[in-house]
Amino acid sequence: MALVKPVIFQVVGFQNSGKTTVISKLIQTLKEHGLKSVIIKHHGHGGKPEVSQKKDSAMHLVAGAYASIVEGDGRLILQAENSEWDLEEQIKLMEFFQPDVILIEGFKLKNYPKLLLLRESNDLSLLTKVSNVKVIMYWKDELKRNLEEQTNTPFFHIQDKLGMLLTVQSIKKNVQKIDSKS
């Protein structure tokens, strides 16, 4: 049986830069390449993500349960309450599913390999704030000249399918299968 040490890869950018769309394409393309992925999304809008307070699982949490899992017809929903879940704890939780790739949306300042999305010229400030950028995708053609001057990181227009393909190939190359002696 082959186990996998998952590749951790981030997609970062400011709000409305296309992170969710790019991650959806990444997930689909990774699947086409035979790779199983999971996603961790940072809720960067302040406060807790919305959940229905009328459901049993939410009521169990209010009553004092630390976590609640609901399963039905193959769908598993986990809700857990804590003062804060750091990214490393979330990664450990997702490793249970034995993915090839753990995709992370957000958490800009973490040092995992990442794809950086730039929509506006103001977004160029991320070039100096974000580390371990492996690929950049930009929206507006005027950003291309700035990128040529400011970085050696490969960059592609958001519509350029080659950028997505090279990103997936790089991730795939880093997936490590570990033989398990059982």
BELVEN-V326674 format. One line per field, one symbol per residue. psi: psi as a letter, one per 20 degrees, with the letter a starting at -180 (. if undefined). burial: I if it has 24 or more other ideal C-beta (glycine too) atoms within 12 Angstrom, else O. Layout:
psi->???
burial->???
This chain:
psi->pprpoqpppqoqrrpkijgggghggggghgghjjppqrppppnjjqaqqpqpiiqghhhhghiiqhqpppppkipppppqprhqorhhhhggghhhjlrhpoppoblhiqkqqqpppogrhhihhhhihprkphqppqgphihggghhhiqippqqqhiohhggghgghggghipopoppo.
burial->OOOIOIIIIIIIIIOOIIIOOIIOIIIOIIOOOOIIIIIIIIOOOOOOOOOOOOOOIOOOIOOOOOOOOOOOOOOOOOIOOOOOIOIOOIIOOIOOOOIIIIIIIIIIOIOIIIIIIIIOOOIIOIIOOIOOIIIIIIIOOOIOOOIOOOIOIOIIOIOOOOIIOIIIOIIIOOIOOOOOOO
